[in-house]
Structure formats: structure tokens, C-alpha cells
Amino acid sequence: ADAVRLKLILKNNYNFAEESIITLFNPSVNDVKRQLLELTTQLQPEDNLLIFYAGHGIWVEKEKKGYWLMTDAKRNDPNTWLPNKTVLDLIAKIPSRHTLLITDACFSGSVFKTRGLTDGAPKAIQEMEAKISRIAITSGNDTEVPDESVFMKYLIKALSENKEKFLTAQKMFITQIIEAVMTESKTEPRYGTLELAGHVGGDFIFTKK
């Protein structure tokens, strides 16, 4: 349901075309890997990519590694889990200019541990647009995230109510998400760069229609 809500806002309010939105419901590990690999040939260097993952995650303290748990994950078999590092390696191969990963899952903060706009845009926005960025916004730091997602509530609210033509992911996070979520829940959402996925500078920019 969260993915559908996000899709509708991106399609109706921002420059995301229906035919450019891919939805995977209840995917297996191979479904996710295959889709990310396909994007490496489908996307061009001037493209922008937003990846949204809502699901289960796990942090293995002994290994200091985070994983996503897809529908084919077996609780006691780590070979069936999808390592954060695999996701980041696949994202690094995608040639898009800006990639924003939004995750709403338990222990989603662990992604940080692994190590073309119009002339009308302000100069600072144009400079951010020019650099290759790999950014993530995650719902809960390193704890179990409650099923009722306060994070998603404020993410959807921020994108729905935004009046700015150009909104950077960082500004949205700082002004609309972090304080609101922490006031209403015990989770601490995070924003950061994915150096392992090839971040150079800049930020993901939401452009209103």
C-alpha cells in the first residue's frame, strides 16, 4: 500500500511517467537482483532513479552486516538473504545521474554502514544536478521499525504538500521528516550518502510538474 501511495504522488505531482515506474510486489531475491541488473542497460547517464523498498530487514551484529529479507528468505538460512552490499554494488553499476534509495524496513539504517534540469533552476540546484549522487533515506536507524510507519506518513505528506518546483532530498528530510518522525515515534530516520555505490556529490532533486 505504501508503494502504491508513493507511486501515485510521484506520477501525479512530479516528473515520473507511468511507463517509467516498475513495481515488484512480494519479490524474491532474484527478482530484485534481476530488476536492478536490467536497469543498468535501460538507464542513461542523464536519468534519475528512485528505489523504494518496504519490507523486512535484519542486522547481524557478529558480521556487522545488514540484509534485506525477501519473500523467499528463510529465517535460519543467511544464504537466502539479500546483503546490503549486493544492493549497493548493483546500484553502483546503474549509470543514472542521481539515485535515491528510500527504505522502510527494520535495520534499514545499516545501508550506511557498508561502505539535467531546466535553466529556470537556481544555481545551487543546477550544481547539485551536475554531480553524480547516490543518496539514501531510511526509516529507522538500527532498531525494529513498527508496522505502522510514521516515516511513510511524513514522507507522503512532504511530497504531497511540497510547493517548491525543485526540492532536494536533503531539504525534504531535514524540514519535513526527521523531527516529525522522532516526535511521534521512537525511530530515528536517517539521510546520507552511499559512498560505496559511487556517490560524488549533489543530491536527488524532486521536480514538480
Phi and psi in degrees as a GROMACS rama.xvg file:
@    title "Ramachandran Plot"
@    xaxis  label "Phi"
@    yaxis  label "Psi"
@TYPE xy
-62.5944  -40.8742  ASP-2
-63.6734  -40.0784  ALA-3
-66.6611  -42.3471  VAL-4
-61.302  -44.4349  ARG-5
-64.3197  -43.228  LEU-6
-57.9975  -45.7909  LYS-7
-62.2024  -41.3477  LEU-8
-67.3013  -44.3208  ILE-9
-62.7025  -38.6761  LEU-10
-73.0833  -42.6318  LYS-11
-83.1989  -33.4746  ASN-12
-106.414  -20.2821  ASN-13
-127.515  176.564  TYR-14
-82.3773  57.8035  ASN-15
-116.441  115.083  PHE-16
-82.0625  145.053  ALA-17
-50.5442  -44.6378  GLU-18
-71.526  -10.35  GLU-19
-96.584  -1.50215  SER-20
-100.812  122.202  ILE-21
-109.488  130.604  ILE-22
-118.976  127.062  THR-23
-116.417  109.701  LEU-24
-96.6107  131.369  PHE-25
51.1159  52.399  ASN-26
-77.7957  157.319  PRO-27
-87.8853  172.991  SER-28
-57.2335  -45.9184  VAL-29
-65.6064  -33.2046  ASN-30
-59.5753  -45.0463  ASP-31
-67.827  -46.7141  VAL-32
-60.3206  -44.8786  LYS-33
-62.5644  -42.523  ARG-34
-65.0688  -43.4701  GLN-35
-65.3592  -36.9551  LEU-36
-65.92  -39.2601  LEU-37
-61.8071  -35.6848  GLU-38
-65.7486  -24.7666  LEU-39
-64.2088  -27.2621  THR-40
-100.115  -21.0407  THR-41
-83.6988  -30.9445  GLN-42
-93.8897  151.357  LEU-43
-109.874  163.368  GLN-44
-60.6635  -17.5132  PRO-45
-93.3716  -1.15128  GLU-46
-83.2972  159.036  ASP-47
-117.959  146.089  ASN-48
-132.712  130.597  LEU-49
-116.233  126.232  LEU-50
-114.112  125.566  ILE-51
-117.545  126.843  PHE-52
-125.238  120.077  TYR-53
-118.634  121.917  ALA-54
175.532  -148.245  GLY-55
-104.493  146.244  HIS-56
-139.596  162.848  GLY-57
-147.508  146.53  ILE-58
-118.845  124.879  TRP-59
-101.627  104.163  VAL-60
-59.9404  -41.5598  GLU-61
-59.2631  -40.1259  LYS-62
-90.046  -14.5072  GLU-63
56.9923  46.2508  LYS-64
-133.421  146.107  LYS-65
-109.28  151.84  GLY-66
-137.691  152.694  TYR-67
-97.9434  141.541  TRP-68
-109.159  109.461  LEU-69
-85.1507  -174.493  MET-70
-67.1346  -22.7471  THR-71
-97.0087  11.378  ASP-72
-72.4899  135.748  ALA-73
-106.125  129.613  LYS-74
-51.999  -39.6325  ARG-75
-102.087  14.225  ASN-76
-127.827  93.0245  ASP-77
-58.4679  -20.7259  PRO-78
-66.1434  -16.6016  ASN-79
-97.0358  2.96575  THR-80
-94.3703  158.723  TRP-81
-105.154  109.682  LEU-82
-66.7603  142.016  PRO-83
-51.7374  -40.1885  ASN-84
-62.0976  -36.917  LYS-85
-63.7466  -43.0747  THR-86
-60.7046  -46.3107  VAL-87
-65.3816  -38.983  LEU-88
-62.5662  -40.5685  ASP-89
-69.1321  -39.6785  LEU-90
-62.6026  -37.7034  ILE-91
-62.36  -28.1672  ALA-92
-80.8153  -17.0849  LYS-93
-77.7234  125.337  ILE-94
-79.5092  8.71825  PRO-95
-58.9449  151.276  SER-96
-65.9063  -50.7115  ARG-97
-125.319  132.442  HIS-98
-126.089  127.352  THR-99
-116.721  122.259  LEU-100
-103.499  121.201  LEU-101
-114.299  120.696  ILE-102
-123.394  134.21  THR-103
-121.787  85.1268  ASP-104
-152.883  160.213  ALA-105
-61.3077  139.385  CYS-106
58.5829  27.9141  PHE-107
-68.3986  -21.7435  SER-108
-61.7801  -15.1172  GLY-109
-68.6839  -10.4551  SER-110
-63.7848  -23.8317  VAL-111
-80.7299  -16.7038  PHE-112
-81.5476  -27.2813  LYS-113
-81.4966  125.284  THR-114
-78.4404  170.192  LEU-117
-72.2597  163.786  THR-118
-64.3961  -17.9371  ASP-119
-73.1528  -9.08257  GLY-120
-74.4908  143.736  ALA-121
-59.2528  156.885  PRO-122
-58.3392  -42.1194  LYS-123
-61.42  -39.0426  ALA-124
-66.4273  -41.3605  ILE-125
-62.1778  -37.9437  GLN-126
-66.7699  -40.0357  GLU-127
-66.7104  -35.495  MET-128
-65.6624  -31.069  GLU-129
-73.4659  -26.4388  ALA-130
-93.2509  150.215  LYS-131
-75.4979  124.903  ILE-132
-123.347  143.71  SER-133
-131.92  103.556  ARG-134
-120.017  152.433  ILE-135
-133.668  144.8  ALA-136
-123.733  123.133  ILE-137
-121.131  153.159  THR-138
-78.9058  -40.0338  SER-139
-139.354  135.202  GLY-140
-55.6264  -94.1302  ASN-141
-131.117  43.9076  ASP-142
-134.332  171.866  THR-143
-65.6226  133.099  GLU-144
-97.0986  132.662  VAL-145
-63.0305  150.909  PRO-146
-60.7185  -38.1924  ASP-147
-81.8514  104.504  GLU-148
-83.2999  106.88  SER-149
-68.2328  -35.2597  VAL-150
-56.408  -48.7147  PHE-151
-65.0182  -36.3333  MET-152
-57.107  -45.9153  LYS-153
-81.1835  -26.1341  TYR-154
-65.4529  -48.3179  LEU-155
-63.0364  -41.4967  ILE-156
-62.2927  -44.4962  LYS-157
-61.2833  -44.7154  ALA-158
-73.4562  -33.3512  LEU-159
-70.6953  -41.0641  SER-160
-93.8368  -6.28749  GLU-161
-58.0961  131.208  ASN-162
-106.696  -7.86085  LYS-163
-79.995  143.031  GLU-164
-66.0005  -41.9852  LYS-165
-121.804  117.898  PHE-166
-122.874  118.676  LEU-167
-80.0669  152.175  THR-168
-59.9277  -38.2892  ALA-169
-66.1873  -44.5777  GLN-170
-63.615  -42.1057  LYS-171
-59.9583  -44.2168  MET-172
-63.1257  -47.7935  PHE-173
-69.6604  -42.7131  ILE-174
-87.6486  -26.4819  THR-175
-117.163  -22.2652  GLN-176
-112.041  -56.5963  ILE-177
-59.8938  -50.8883  ILE-178
-67.3868  -41.492  GLU-179
-61.4611  -43.9406  ALA-180
-67.971  -43.5289  VAL-181
-69.3637  -26.7444  MET-182
-71.313  -34.8047  THR-183
-97.7901  -11.0402  GLU-184
-147.706  177.923  SER-185
-94.3035  2.57276  LYS-186
-91.6617  149.485  THR-187
-115.69  101.799  GLU-188
-67.7307  156.924  PRO-189
-133.885  149.496  ARG-190
-124.464  138.655  TYR-191
-170.598  174.564  GLY-192
-96.2134  148.763  THR-193
-104.718  85.7789  LEU-194
-61.2555  -38.1146  GLU-195
-67.6136  -19.8381  LEU-196
-95.9501  7.16689  ALA-197
100.037  23.524  GLY-198
-65.1684  133.06  HIS-199
-111.96  -45.966  VAL-200
176.473  -167.559  GLY-201
72.4028  -164.711  GLY-202
-159.111  163.781  ASP-203
-78.4504  133.07  PHE-204
-119.004  121.494  ILE-205
-83.4662  122.864  PHE-206
-109.203  118.448  THR-207
-71.7552  149.238  LYS-208
